[in-house]
């Protein structure tokens, strides 16, 4: 009976005997191949279904203890088989597990190396990218420098002419400076018309031309100021010169009057000479040195202002300067009529020199200096002179010597100014009223 139960259990073995030759490999293959788990489950269910009737039969016949014992023996036998199977494959399993751990460690090391390599590549890539950006930026700057140099070369002539203009102004070469400024403007227009396909070049050229155009008014102002400074320095130097001119002309007129007086005395001695003959005799006997008045600084300044479009401004400025100068001459009213009369003589000489210079300016440049303006100044001087004499009339008439000297000075002054076409009617009336002349 026991053999019958054992045979039945043997038939119900969970793993078929045909697979015992290589149970570990078959079990693994059947378990993990597609549908392997489903196959084992199906076999187990079939075994359980067959096991049920056996157990029922054993309990019905009262052989349950024997069945349990046979099951235990069967389980022990199978345990022994399992242990033997495990013993046979344990070393392979341990070796496989060790290899698996080594593979895992190598995989981790490789992963770390890959991560490190990736990090190094990223850093290297960042450096390369930065270097490339710097290189592109340098190329851009280099290109801009090349374009700037090309554009600057186009304006080299203009820049050189600006420098030349400044040197000419400092050297007081105003004619040359005017010509240079005109050429500079022409060259500027040519550079402004320069075209290029490069946007940077166009922008640079227009920026440079804009700066040059902005400098034109300042250059013109510097030129005008330099010429005006020279002219005013010339005017200041005229103060001494016009006194010399006045003294020379007054002295010449005094000598003429002495000759005329001498001839008039001869007339009373029946040695009459006609006025026409007297004029010819004066021309033959006079050896007067020609007065040379240097008006070049004035005309140079006028030329500069005309060329720059400031002629009206300069005309007004010159008129104001001359008005201020004659006002300064007429403001000296103290100690004019002392015993020496030096101050009074100097004032008269200054007046003569002033108006002789103005007369030369009128004759040489009538469009610049109006005779009407000069006549206004002349009337002012005559009125001021009359006022000064009226204030000091008592001091003049108290001393015969002073009175005669003033009379002679005014007489020479009157004849000198009359000779140069100035209206002396008021002066004659003044002399007549004071000295009954």
C-alpha positions as CSV (number, residue, x, y, z in Angstrom):
1,X,0.0,0.0,0.0
2,X,2.8,2.2,0.9
3,X,4.4,1.6,-2.5
4,X,1.1,2.4,-4.2
5,X,0.9,5.9,-2.4
6,X,4.6,6.5,-3.2
7,X,4.0,5.6,-6.9
8,X,1.0,8.0,-7.0
9,X,3.1,10.8,-5.4
10,X,5.9,10.0,-7.8
11,X,3.5,10.5,-10.7
12,X,2.4,13.8,-9.2
13,X,6.1,15.2,-9.0
14,X,6.0,18.9,-9.5
15,X,8.9,18.9,-11.9
16,X,8.8,16.2,-14.7
17,X,11.5,13.5,-14.5
18,X,12.5,14.3,-18.1
19,X,13.7,17.7,-17.0
20,X,15.8,16.4,-14.0
21,X,19.0,16.1,-16.2
22,X,19.4,19.8,-16.3
23,X,16.7,21.0,-13.9
24,X,18.2,24.4,-13.1
25,X,18.6,25.4,-16.7
26,X,15.1,24.1,-17.7
27,X,13.5,25.7,-14.7
28,X,15.1,29.0,-15.5
29,X,14.2,28.8,-19.1
30,X,10.6,27.8,-18.5
31,X,10.2,30.4,-15.8
32,X,11.5,33.4,-17.8
33,X,10.7,32.6,-21.4
34,X,7.6,34.0,-22.8
35,X,4.6,32.2,-21.2
36,X,6.9,30.3,-18.8
37,X,5.1,31.5,-15.6
38,X,1.8,30.6,-17.2
39,X,3.0,27.0,-18.0
40,X,4.2,26.4,-14.4
41,X,0.9,27.7,-13.0
42,X,-1.1,25.4,-15.3
43,X,1.0,22.3,-14.2
44,X,0.5,23.1,-10.5
45,X,-3.2,23.4,-10.9
46,X,-3.3,20.1,-12.7
47,X,-1.2,18.4,-10.0
48,X,-3.5,19.8,-7.3
49,X,-6.5,18.5,-9.0
50,X,-5.0,15.0,-9.2
51,X,-3.8,15.3,-5.6
52,X,-7.3,15.8,-4.3
53,X,-8.7,12.3,-5.0
54,X,-5.5,10.7,-3.6
55,X,-5.9,12.5,-0.3
56,X,-9.6,11.8,-0.2
57,X,-8.9,8.0,-0.8
58,X,-6.2,7.9,1.9
59,X,-8.5,9.5,4.5
60,X,-11.4,7.3,3.5
61,X,-9.4,4.1,4.0
62,X,-7.9,5.3,7.3
63,X,-4.4,5.6,5.8
64,X,-3.9,9.3,6.3
65,X,-1.0,8.8,8.7
66,X,0.7,6.6,6.1
67,X,0.0,9.3,3.5
68,X,1.5,12.0,5.7
69,X,4.6,9.8,6.2
70,X,4.9,9.1,2.5
71,X,4.5,12.8,1.8
72,X,7.2,13.6,4.3
73,X,9.5,11.0,2.8
74,X,8.8,12.4,-0.6
75,X,9.5,15.9,0.5
76,X,12.7,14.9,2.2
77,X,13.8,13.1,-0.9
78,X,13.0,16.2,-3.0
79,X,14.8,18.4,-0.4
80,X,17.8,16.2,-0.8
81,X,17.6,16.5,-4.6
82,X,17.2,20.3,-4.3
83,X,20.2,20.5,-1.9
84,X,22.3,18.4,-4.3
85,X,21.2,20.6,-7.2
86,X,22.1,23.7,-5.3
87,X,25.4,22.3,-4.2
88,X,26.2,21.4,-7.8
89,X,25.4,25.0,-9.0
90,X,26.4,27.0,-6.0
91,X,29.9,27.8,-7.1
92,X,28.7,28.8,-10.6
93,X,26.1,31.0,-8.9
94,X,28.7,32.6,-6.6
95,X,31.0,33.2,-9.6
96,X,28.2,34.6,-11.6
97,X,27.2,36.9,-8.8
98,X,30.8,38.0,-8.3
99,X,31.1,38.7,-12.0
100,X,27.8,40.6,-11.8
101,X,29.1,42.7,-9.0
102,X,32.3,43.4,-10.9
103,X,30.3,44.4,-13.9
104,X,28.2,46.6,-11.8
105,X,31.3,48.2,-10.3
106,X,32.8,48.6,-13.7
107,X,29.6,50.1,-14.9
108,X,29.6,52.6,-12.0
109,X,33.2,53.5,-12.7
110,X,32.5,53.8,-16.4
111,X,29.5,56.0,-15.6
112,X,31.6,58.2,-13.4
113,X,34.2,58.5,-16.2
114,X,31.5,59.2,-18.7
115,X,30.1,61.9,-16.4
116,X,33.6,63.4,-15.8
117,X,34.3,63.3,-19.5
118,X,31.0,65.0,-20.2
119,X,31.8,67.7,-17.7
120,X,35.3,68.1,-19.2
121,X,33.8,68.3,-22.6
122,X,31.3,70.9,-21.4
123,X,34.0,73.0,-19.8
124,X,36.2,72.7,-22.9
125,X,33.2,73.6,-25.1
126,X,32.5,76.7,-23.0
127,X,36.2,77.7,-23.4
128,X,36.1,77.1,-27.1
129,X,32.8,79.0,-27.3
130,X,34.2,81.9,-25.3
131,X,37.4,81.9,-27.5
132,X,35.3,81.9,-30.6
133,X,33.2,84.8,-29.4
134,X,36.3,86.7,-28.5
135,X,37.8,85.9,-31.9
136,X,34.7,87.2,-33.6
137,X,34.7,90.3,-31.5
138,X,38.3,90.9,-32.3
139,X,37.7,90.4,-36.0
140,X,34.8,92.9,-35.8
141,X,37.0,95.4,-34.1
142,X,39.8,94.8,-36.6
143,X,37.4,95.3,-39.4
144,X,36.1,98.5,-37.8
145,X,39.7,99.8,-37.4
146,X,40.4,99.0,-41.1
147,X,37.2,100.9,-42.1
148,X,38.1,103.8,-39.8
149,X,41.6,104.0,-41.3
150,X,40.2,103.9,-44.8
151,X,37.7,106.6,-44.0
152,X,40.3,108.7,-42.2
153,X,42.6,108.5,-45.2
154,X,39.7,110.0,-47.3
155,X,39.7,113.0,-44.9
156,X,43.5,113.3,-44.5
157,X,43.6,116.3,-46.8
158,X,40.8,118.0,-44.8
159,X,42.6,117.4,-41.5
160,X,45.9,118.6,-42.9
161,X,44.3,121.8,-44.2
162,X,42.7,122.5,-40.8
163,X,46.2,122.3,-39.2
164,X,47.6,124.5,-42.0
165,X,44.8,127.0,-41.4
166,X,45.7,127.3,-37.7
167,X,49.4,127.8,-38.5
168,X,48.5,130.6,-40.9
169,X,46.3,132.4,-38.4
170,X,49.1,132.3,-35.8
171,X,51.5,133.6,-38.4
172,X,49.1,136.4,-39.3
173,X,48.9,135.2,-42.9
174,X,45.3,136.1,-43.2
175,X,45.0,136.1,-47.0
176,X,46.4,132.6,-47.1
177,X,44.1,131.6,-44.2
178,X,41.0,132.8,-46.1
179,X,42.1,130.8,-49.2
180,X,42.7,127.7,-47.1
181,X,39.3,128.0,-45.4
182,X,37.6,128.2,-48.8
183,X,39.6,125.2,-50.1
184,X,38.8,123.4,-46.9
185,X,35.0,123.9,-47.4
186,X,35.3,122.6,-50.9
187,X,37.3,119.5,-49.8
188,X,34.7,119.0,-47.1
189,X,31.9,118.9,-49.6
190,X,33.9,116.4,-51.7
191,X,34.4,114.1,-48.7
192,X,30.7,114.4,-47.8
193,X,29.9,113.2,-51.3
194,X,32.0,110.0,-50.8
195,X,29.9,106.8,-51.0
196,X,30.6,103.3,-49.8
197,X,28.8,100.0,-49.5
198,X,30.0,99.7,-45.9
199,X,27.5,101.1,-43.4
200,X,30.3,101.7,-40.9
201,X,32.3,103.7,-43.4
202,X,29.3,105.9,-44.3
203,X,28.5,106.5,-40.6
204,X,32.2,107.3,-39.8
205,X,32.5,109.7,-42.8
206,X,29.3,111.5,-41.9
207,X,30.4,111.8,-38.2
208,X,33.8,113.1,-39.2
209,X,32.3,115.5,-41.7
210,X,29.8,116.6,-39.0
211,X,32.6,117.4,-36.6
212,X,34.5,119.3,-39.4
213,X,31.4,121.3,-40.3
214,X,30.9,122.2,-36.6
215,X,34.5,123.5,-36.6
216,X,34.0,126.0,-39.5
217,X,32.2,128.7,-37.4
218,X,34.9,128.4,-34.7
219,X,37.6,128.6,-37.3
220,X,36.0,131.7,-38.9
221,X,35.6,133.3,-35.5
222,X,39.2,132.6,-34.6
223,X,40.3,134.2,-37.9
224,X,38.1,137.2,-37.4
225,X,39.2,137.7,-33.8
226,X,42.9,137.5,-34.8
227,X,42.5,140.1,-37.5
228,X,40.4,142.3,-35.3
229,X,43.0,142.1,-32.5
230,X,45.7,143.2,-34.9
231,X,43.5,146.1,-36.1
232,X,42.8,147.3,-32.6
233,X,46.5,147.0,-31.8
234,X,47.1,149.2,-34.8
235,X,44.5,151.7,-33.6
236,X,46.2,151.8,-30.2
237,X,49.5,152.5,-32.0
238,X,47.9,155.3,-34.0
239,X,47.6,157.4,-30.8
240,X,51.3,158.3,-31.0
241,X,51.4,158.4,-34.8
242,X,48.4,160.7,-35.2
243,X,50.0,163.2,-32.8
244,X,53.1,163.2,-34.9
245,X,51.0,163.7,-38.1
246,X,49.1,166.6,-36.4
247,X,52.3,168.2,-35.2
248,X,54.0,167.9,-38.6
249,X,51.0,169.3,-40.6
250,X,50.5,172.1,-38.0
251,X,54.1,173.0,-38.1
252,X,54.1,173.0,-41.9
253,X,51.0,175.2,-42.0
254,X,52.7,177.6,-39.5
255,X,55.7,177.9,-41.8
256,X,53.4,178.6,-44.7
257,X,51.7,181.3,-42.8
258,X,55.0,182.9,-41.9
259,X,55.9,183.0,-45.6
260,X,52.6,184.5,-46.5
261,X,52.9,187.1,-43.9
262,X,56.3,188.0,-45.1
263,X,55.0,188.3,-48.7
264,X,52.1,190.4,-47.5
265,X,54.6,192.8,-46.0
266,X,56.3,193.1,-49.4
267,X,53.1,194.0,-51.0
268,X,53.0,197.2,-49.0
269,X,56.5,197.9,-50.4
270,X,55.0,197.8,-53.9
271,X,56.3,194.3,-54.5
272,X,52.9,192.7,-55.2
273,X,52.7,189.1,-56.1
274,X,49.4,187.5,-57.2
275,X,47.9,184.7,-55.3
276,X,48.5,182.3,-58.2
277,X,52.2,183.2,-58.3
278,X,52.3,182.8,-54.5
279,X,50.8,179.3,-54.8
280,X,53.4,178.3,-57.4
281,X,56.2,179.8,-55.2
282,X,54.9,177.8,-52.2
283,X,55.0,174.6,-54.3
284,X,58.5,175.3,-55.4
285,X,59.9,176.3,-52.0
286,X,58.2,173.6,-49.9
287,X,60.1,170.4,-49.4
288,X,57.6,168.6,-47.3
289,X,58.1,164.9,-46.5
290,X,55.2,162.9,-47.7
291,X,53.1,161.5,-44.9
292,X,52.7,157.7,-45.2
293,X,49.8,156.3,-43.3
294,X,49.9,152.5,-43.0
295,X,46.3,151.3,-43.4
296,X,47.1,147.7,-44.2
297,X,45.9,146.3,-40.8
298,X,42.6,148.0,-41.3
299,X,42.1,146.8,-44.8
300,X,43.3,143.3,-43.9
301,X,40.7,143.2,-41.2
302,X,38.1,144.6,-43.5
303,X,39.0,142.0,-46.1
304,X,38.7,139.1,-43.6
305,X,35.3,140.4,-42.4
306,X,34.0,140.8,-46.0
307,X,35.1,137.2,-46.9
308,X,33.4,135.8,-43.8
309,X,30.2,137.8,-44.2
310,X,30.7,140.2,-41.3
311,X,31.4,143.4,-43.1
312,X,28.5,145.3,-41.6
313,X,29.5,144.2,-38.1
314,X,33.1,145.3,-38.6
315,X,32.0,148.7,-40.0
316,X,29.9,149.3,-36.9
317,X,32.7,148.1,-34.6
318,X,35.3,150.3,-36.3
319,X,33.0,153.4,-36.1
320,X,32.4,152.7,-32.4
321,X,36.2,152.3,-31.7
322,X,37.0,155.6,-33.5
323,X,34.2,157.4,-31.7
324,X,35.6,156.1,-28.3
325,X,39.1,157.2,-29.3
326,X,38.1,160.8,-30.2
327,X,36.0,161.0,-27.0
328,X,39.1,160.0,-25.1
329,X,41.1,162.8,-26.8
330,X,38.5,165.4,-26.0
331,X,38.1,164.3,-22.4
332,X,41.5,165.9,-21.4
333,X,40.4,169.3,-20.2
334,X,42.7,169.9,-17.2
335,X,45.9,172.0,-17.3
336,X,45.3,172.8,-21.0
337,X,46.1,176.4,-20.7
338,X,49.2,176.6,-18.6
339,X,52.2,178.7,-19.6
340,X,53.6,176.0,-21.8
341,X,50.3,175.0,-23.5
342,X,51.8,171.6,-24.2
343,X,48.6,169.7,-23.3
344,X,46.5,172.0,-25.5
345,X,48.9,171.6,-28.4
346,X,48.9,167.8,-28.0
347,X,45.1,167.7,-28.0
348,X,45.0,169.8,-31.2
349,X,47.7,167.6,-32.8
350,X,45.7,164.5,-31.9
351,X,42.6,165.9,-33.5
352,X,44.4,166.8,-36.7
353,X,46.0,163.4,-36.9
354,X,42.8,161.6,-36.1
355,X,40.8,163.3,-38.9
356,X,43.7,163.2,-41.4
357,X,43.7,159.4,-41.0
358,X,39.9,159.3,-41.3
359,X,40.1,161.4,-44.4
360,X,42.6,158.9,-45.9
361,X,40.3,156.0,-45.1
362,X,37.4,157.8,-46.7
363,X,39.4,158.5,-49.9
364,X,40.8,155.0,-50.2
365,X,37.6,153.1,-49.2
366,X,34.5,155.3,-49.5
367,X,32.1,152.2,-49.3
368,X,33.5,151.3,-45.9
369,X,33.9,154.7,-44.1
370,X,31.1,157.2,-44.7
371,X,32.1,160.9,-44.8
372,X,28.8,161.7,-43.1
373,X,29.9,159.7,-40.0
374,X,33.3,161.5,-40.0
375,X,31.5,164.9,-40.3
376,X,29.4,164.0,-37.3
377,X,32.6,163.4,-35.3
378,X,34.1,166.6,-36.6
379,X,31.1,168.6,-35.5
380,X,31.3,166.9,-32.1
381,X,35.0,167.9,-31.8
382,X,34.4,171.5,-32.8
383,X,31.6,171.8,-30.3
384,X,33.7,170.2,-27.6
385,X,36.7,172.4,-28.4
386,X,34.4,175.5,-28.2
387,X,33.1,174.4,-24.8
388,X,36.6,173.8,-23.4
389,X,37.8,177.3,-24.5
390,X,34.6,178.9,-23.2
391,X,35.2,177.3,-19.8
392,X,38.8,178.6,-19.7
393,X,38.3,181.9,-21.6
394,X,39.2,184.0,-18.6
395,X,42.5,182.1,-18.0
396,X,43.3,182.5,-21.8
397,X,42.7,186.2,-22.0
398,X,44.4,187.1,-18.7
399,X,47.9,186.4,-20.2
400,X,48.8,188.0,-23.5
401,X,51.4,185.3,-24.2
402,X,48.9,182.5,-23.7
403,X,46.3,184.3,-25.7
404,X,48.6,184.8,-28.7
405,X,49.8,181.2,-28.5
406,X,46.2,179.8,-28.4
407,X,45.3,182.1,-31.3
408,X,48.2,180.8,-33.4
409,X,47.5,177.2,-32.6
410,X,43.8,177.5,-33.5
411,X,44.7,179.4,-36.7
412,X,47.1,176.8,-37.9
413,X,44.5,174.1,-36.9
414,X,41.8,175.9,-38.9
415,X,43.9,176.3,-42.1
416,X,45.2,172.7,-41.8
417,X,41.7,171.2,-41.6
418,X,40.4,173.5,-44.3
419,X,43.1,172.3,-46.6
420,X,41.8,168.8,-46.1
421,X,38.2,169.8,-47.0
422,X,36.8,170.0,-43.5
423,X,34.2,172.6,-42.6
424,X,36.0,175.2,-40.5
425,X,33.3,177.9,-40.4
426,X,32.6,177.4,-36.7
427,X,36.3,177.5,-35.9
428,X,36.6,180.8,-37.7
429,X,33.7,182.2,-35.8
430,X,35.2,181.0,-32.6
431,X,38.5,182.6,-33.3
432,X,36.8,185.8,-34.3
433,X,34.6,185.9,-31.2
434,X,37.5,185.4,-28.8
435,X,40.3,187.4,-30.4
436,X,38.4,189.8,-32.6
437,X,40.4,188.3,-35.5
